[in-house]
Amino acid sequence: MSFKPYDKLKMEATFWLARRLPPCTELIPIISQSLERRWTLRERVMMRLHFLYCEYCLRYLKQLHFMRDSARLGAEKIQDTATTSTPDLSEEASARLKRALTSRSE
């Protein structure tokens, strides 16, 4: 398998960069913190360079943000349905519910 000169140069540059940046194990906590705070300029540059050769860390970042966004949407939907679609019980229904709960606890 022969490489074109550009491909070989690109591969060498990637290896050079990978040797000089922190490994994934050191960057995972910083990636996780992106949900709670903004990265510093140094962290942003380091992450961008790391993402050039590490698709797994980039995928992890995307999954974290997807889960956060999904949880927010889910919480909003739950809150909306809880405030709009829960009718008040009539006094008769409320009394039946209280009787049923007290009879079970005895």
Backbone as CSV, one residue per row, in Angstrom:
resi,resn,N_x,N_y,N_z,CA_x,CA_y,CA_z,C_x,C_y,C_z
1,MET,0.851,-1.172,0.000,0.000,0.000,0.000,0.894,1.231,0.000
2,SER,0.791,2.046,-0.994,1.632,3.234,-1.068,0.815,4.469,-0.747
3,PHE,1.444,5.395,-0.054,0.796,6.639,0.327,1.221,7.743,-0.623
4,LYS,0.323,8.647,-0.879,0.669,9.844,-1.634,1.460,10.750,-0.700
5,PRO,2.308,11.615,-1.221,3.112,12.493,-0.352,2.249,13.316,0.609
6,TYR,1.102,13.793,0.149,0.227,14.591,1.020,-0.313,13.745,2.178
7,ASP,-0.731,12.520,1.874,-1.265,11.644,2.916,-0.206,11.314,3.961
8,LYS,1.013,11.081,3.510,2.094,10.772,4.443,2.388,11.979,5.327
9,LEU,2.414,13.159,4.745,2.650,14.381,5.515,1.531,14.611,6.528
10,LYS,0.302,14.382,6.108,-0.848,14.542,7.005,-0.767,13.558,8.167
11,MET,-0.393,12.318,7.875,-0.279,11.307,8.917,0.847,11.662,9.889
12,GLU,1.965,12.116,9.382,3.078,12.513,10.247,2.697,13.700,11.126
13,ALA,1.988,14.666,10.560,1.546,15.828,11.339,0.582,15.401,12.444
14,THR,-0.288,14.459,12.136,-1.233,13.953,13.131,-0.497,13.273,14.272
15,PHE,0.470,12.441,13.961,1.246,11.771,15.008,2.040,12.771,15.835
16,TRP,2.612,13.762,15.183,3.366,14.796,15.896,2.453,15.526,16.870
17,LEU,1.268,15.874,16.428,0.308,16.571,17.267,-0.155,15.687,18.425
18,ALA,-0.415,14.431,18.138,-0.895,13.502,19.172,0.128,13.317,20.280
19,ARG,1.401,13.348,19.936,2.450,13.173,20.956,2.593,14.395,21.852
20,ARG,2.160,15.546,21.405,2.352,16.783,22.161,1.128,17.238,22.953
21,LEU,-0.013,16.668,22.669,-1.231,17.022,23.404,-1.492,16.009,24.505
22,PRO,-2.239,16.405,25.537,-2.569,15.459,26.598,-3.400,14.296,26.050
23,PRO,-3.307,13.142,26.687,-4.077,11.978,26.214,-5.562,12.132,26.548
24,CYS,-6.356,11.270,25.975,-7.807,11.310,26.174,-8.182,11.243,27.652
25,THR,-7.481,10.433,28.428,-7.835,10.272,29.842,-7.733,11.577,30.619
26,GLU,-6.855,12.467,30.192,-6.747,13.768,30.856,-7.781,14.767,30.326
27,LEU,-8.264,14.540,29.125,-9.194,15.489,28.523,-10.661,15.160,28.806
28,ILE,-10.960,13.930,29.159,-12.350,13.536,29.425,-12.983,14.389,30.520
29,PRO,-12.311,14.659,31.665,-12.938,15.532,32.662,-13.223,16.942,32.137
30,ILE,-12.348,17.452,31.302,-12.559,18.786,30.735,-13.751,18.762,29.783
31,ILE,-13.877,17.691,29.018,-15.024,17.550,28.117,-16.310,17.506,28.941
32,SER,-16.312,16.761,30.032,-17.496,16.663,30.883,-17.847,18.009,31.507
33,GLN,-16.848,18.796,31.835,-17.090,20.105,32.440,-17.696,21.095,31.451
34,SER,-17.654,20.773,30.180,-18.225,21.687,29.185,-19.723,21.858,29.375
35,LEU,-20.358,20.957,30.104,-21.789,21.087,30.388,-22.041,22.121,31.477
36,GLU,-21.046,22.374,32.296,-21.227,23.259,33.447,-20.572,24.631,33.288
37,ARG,-19.571,24.713,32.454,-18.860,25.980,32.303,-18.270,26.075,30.908
38,ARG,-17.918,27.302,30.539,-17.257,27.513,29.245,-15.778,27.171,29.385
39,TRP,-15.223,26.617,28.330,-13.798,26.325,28.320,-13.006,27.617,28.223
40,THR,-11.816,27.577,28.812,-10.897,28.703,28.650,-10.360,28.676,27.222
41,LEU,-9.696,29.734,26.819,-9.131,29.788,25.466,-8.143,28.646,25.256
42,ARG,-7.299,28.417,26.248,-6.307,27.327,26.147,-6.992,25.978,25.979
43,GLU,-8.064,25.735,26.756,-8.781,24.467,26.663,-9.465,24.321,25.301
44,ARG,-10.040,25.406,24.798,-10.699,25.350,23.484,-9.709,24.989,22.381
45,VAL,-8.550,25.623,22.414,-7.539,25.326,21.395,-7.064,23.885,21.517
46,MET,-6.803,23.473,22.741,-6.336,22.109,22.977,-7.380,21.086,22.511
47,MET,-8.655,21.354,22.795,-9.719,20.428,22.389,-9.871,20.385,20.868
48,ARG,-9.848,21.540,20.247,-9.976,21.569,18.780,-8.860,20.765,18.117
49,LEU,-7.652,20.942,18.612,-6.527,20.188,18.050,-6.681,18.700,18.334
50,HIS,-7.124,18.366,19.530,-7.314,16.959,19.905,-8.393,16.318,19.025
51,PHE,-9.470,17.063,18.757,-10.563,16.524,17.948,-10.147,16.275,16.504
52,LEU,-9.056,16.897,16.057,-8.583,16.659,14.695,-8.174,15.204,14.485
53,TYR,-7.673,14.570,15.523,-7.217,13.196,15.352,-7.952,12.196,16.230
54,CYS,-8.833,12.656,17.115,-9.519,11.717,18.006,-11.031,11.830,17.833
55,GLU,-11.573,10.947,17.037,-13.018,10.970,16.788,-13.810,10.488,17.994
56,TYR,-13.173,9.721,18.872,-13.892,9.186,20.038,-14.215,10.281,21.052
57,CYS,-13.290,11.171,21.296,-13.547,12.281,22.225,-14.583,13.239,21.643
58,LEU,-14.522,13.470,20.353,-15.512,14.326,19.702,-16.897,13.692,19.797
59,ARG,-16.970,12.393,19.597,-18.246,11.686,19.731,-18.763,11.764,21.159
60,TYR,-17.878,11.631,22.138,-18.266,11.732,23.543,-18.847,13.117,23.843
61,LEU,-18.201,14.161,23.342,-18.705,15.529,23.538,-20.098,15.689,22.927
62,LYS,-20.278,15.193,21.716,-21.582,15.297,21.058,-22.657,14.524,21.822
63,GLN,-22.301,13.347,22.350,-23.266,12.562,23.113,-23.658,13.262,24.408
64,LEU,-22.696,13.869,25.085,-23.004,14.602,26.313,-23.978,15.743,26.041
65,HIS,-23.710,16.494,24.995,-24.583,17.620,24.671,-25.963,17.140,24.220
66,PHE,-26.013,16.022,23.512,-27.295,15.459,23.113,-28.105,15.040,24.339
67,MET,-27.465,14.382,25.299,-28.175,13.954,26.508,-28.663,15.163,27.308
68,ARG,-27.837,16.200,27.414,-28.243,17.394,28.141,-29.446,18.052,27.474
69,ASP,-29.386,18.199,26.161,-30.477,18.832,25.440,-31.755,18.000,25.519
70,SER,-31.619,16.683,25.448,-32.786,15.805,25.560,-33.407,15.895,26.945
71,ALA,-32.576,15.933,27.963,-33.093,16.050,29.329,-33.819,17.374,29.526
72,ARG,-33.285,18.433,28.962,-33.953,19.742,29.067,-35.310,19.721,28.381
73,LEU,-35.356,19.162,27.178,-36.627,19.089,26.459,-37.634,18.224,27.210
74,GLY,-37.153,17.106,27.736,-38.034,16.225,28.503,-38.567,16.912,29.741
75,ALA,-37.726,17.642,30.439,-38.152,18.350,31.647,-39.173,19.427,31.305
76,GLU,-38.974,20.120,30.197,-39.931,21.149,29.781,-41.280,20.534,29.445
77,LYS,-41.267,19.384,28.751,-42.527,18.731,28.401,-43.255,18.247,29.643
78,ILE,-42.498,17.675,30.584,-43.110,17.198,31.824,-43.709,18.373,32.587
79,GLN,-42.979,19.452,32.669,-43.458,20.624,33.397,-44.702,21.198,32.720
80,ASP,-44.700,21.265,31.397,-45.863,21.784,30.677,-47.092,20.919,30.908
81,THR,-46.943,19.611,30.827,-48.096,18.736,31.010,-48.557,18.720,32.454
82,ALA,-47.636,18.873,33.384,-48.022,18.870,34.790,-48.823,20.114,35.151
83,THR,-48.519,21.241,34.554,-49.218,22.478,34.910,-50.507,22.663,34.124
84,THR,-50.621,22.072,32.942,-51.797,22.340,32.114,-52.824,21.215,32.109
85,SER,-52.420,19.990,32.268,-53.365,18.895,32.049,-53.798,18.181,33.330
86,THR,-53.441,18.654,34.483,-53.875,17.986,35.702,-55.068,18.726,36.287
87,PRO,-56.251,18.173,36.065,-57.434,18.830,36.597,-57.520,18.641,38.111
88,ASP,-58.178,19.579,38.767,-58.386,19.446,40.208,-59.430,18.365,40.453
89,LEU,-59.230,17.637,41.518,-60.197,16.595,41.876,-61.404,17.234,42.548
90,SER,-62.532,16.611,42.314,-63.719,17.079,43.030,-63.574,16.685,44.497
91,GLU,-64.372,17.307,45.344,-64.293,16.992,46.778,-64.658,15.546,47.036
92,GLU,-65.621,15.048,46.273,-66.044,13.651,46.445,-64.901,12.693,46.076
93,ALA,-64.230,12.950,44.967,-63.121,12.095,44.532,-61.967,12.194,45.515
94,SER,-61.704,13.387,46.011,-60.639,13.573,46.986,-60.933,12.802,48.269
95,ALA,-62.191,12.819,48.718,-62.581,12.084,49.929,-62.436,10.584,49.713
96,ARG,-62.832,10.077,48.536,-62.683,8.637,48.241,-61.215,8.234,48.254
97,LEU,-60.380,9.083,47.685,-58.944,8.810,47.655,-58.371,8.765,49.064
98,LYS,-58.763,9.695,49.913,-58.284,9.709,51.299,-58.733,8.460,52.039
99,ARG,-60.006,8.067,51.855,-60.506,6.846,52.521,-59.724,5.620,52.054
100,ALA,-59.463,5.538,50.776,-58.740,4.380,50.237,-57.311,4.344,50.788
101,LEU,-56.681,5.467,50.891,-55.293,5.499,51.388,-55.247,5.191,52.881
102,THR,-56.186,5.690,53.649,-56.160,5.415,55.096,-56.538,3.980,55.394
103,SER,-57.440,3.390,54.598,-57.798,1.993,54.853,-56.653,1.049,54.522
104,ARG,-55.831,1.374,53.567,-54.685,0.533,53.222,-53.572,0.633,54.234
105,SER,-53.427,1.785,54.854,-52.319,1.978,55.792,-52.611,1.348,57.146
106,GLU,-53.861,1.015,57.425,-54.212,0.404,58.728,-54.006,-1.071,58.758
